[in-house]
Amino acid sequence: MSLDRNSIKEPIRQFIAEYGSSKGITGIADDESLLKRNVFDSLGTFRLIAFVEEAFPLTVDEADIAPENFETINLIEAFVMRKVGIEEPVSPPLPVQQGELASV
């Protein structure tokens, strides 16, 4: 399976949307806290981790189970990308207007 941003984010979105809708929670944004929206309780978190391990070629270590890896869809995507060795894109440099270059 070839992994890229879309092949990572879409299955995550789908799993979270299905899991959330079973609890009556819909319209979850990629940067919205899954914890604050009560999408996942402790059992749900383990289901999410099991899904991630089944859907992608990785193992979630105990040290990985932290809000900074699983709090939002975007954070889950970034976590998976790191674990499978896909570099997160670097923001392109901002264009410099003529005359803005500082002399060094």
N, C-alpha and C positions, 0 to 999 in steps of 0.2 A: 504494500500500500504506500503510495506516494503522499507525503504529508506536506501541506501548506497551510496558510492561515485559514482559508475557507474550509478545508477538510478537517481542521481542528475545531474551529468555532461553531460551525453549523450543528454537528452532533451534540455538542455541549448545550447549545441553545435549545435544541429539540428535547433533550433529556430533561432540562430544567423546566421548560414550558409544560411538558407532560406531567412531570412530578408536581409542579406548582398548580396546574389546573385540577389535579386530583384533590387538592386541598382548597380549591376555589380561588386560587391566586393566579391572575393573568396579567399580561402587559408588563413583563419584567424586562427592564432595560439592561443593556450590556454592562453599564457602570453602576447599577443599583445594588445595594447591599442585600444579599440573599438572606443574611441573618436578621437584619432589621425588618424585612418583609415577612419573616417567619416562614420562608419557603422550606427550610430544612431544620429539623430538630436533630438530636444526636443520632437517631436511627437513620434519618435521611442523609446525614453527613456520611455515614458508612456506606449507604447505597450509592451516593455520588462518587465516593472513592472507588468502590467496586466497579462502577460504570467506567470511570476514567481508566482504570487498569485493564478492563476488558476491551475498551474502544481503541486504546492507543498502546504502542509497544513500550510500556514503562511500568515501574513498580513505585507505589507511593510508600515512602519510608515513614516511620513514626514521626521523625523530625519534620517531615513535610506537612503534617496535618496541623495547619495554622491558618488563621483568618487571612493573612497576607497572601496565601495561595488559593483560597477557596471562597472568599467573601463575595466576589462578583464574577460574572461571566468573563469579563476582560482579564481578571486575575487568574482564573482557571486556565484560560487560553495561554497566558504568558507562562504559567507554571508548566503546562504540557509542552510548550515550545522549548523551554529550558531543558526539561527532562529528556526530550527526544533529540536535542542538539540543534534545533533550528534557532538561528540568531533572530532576536527581535530587531525590527528595522530601526535604524537610527534616523532621527528627524533630519531632513535636509537642511543645510545651512541657510540662514536667512540672507536674502539678497542685500548687498551693500550698495547704498546710493552713492553716486559719484560725489566725491568731496568728503565722504564720511570716514575714509581710511585715516587712521591716526598714524603719525610718523613714529617710528620705533627708535 
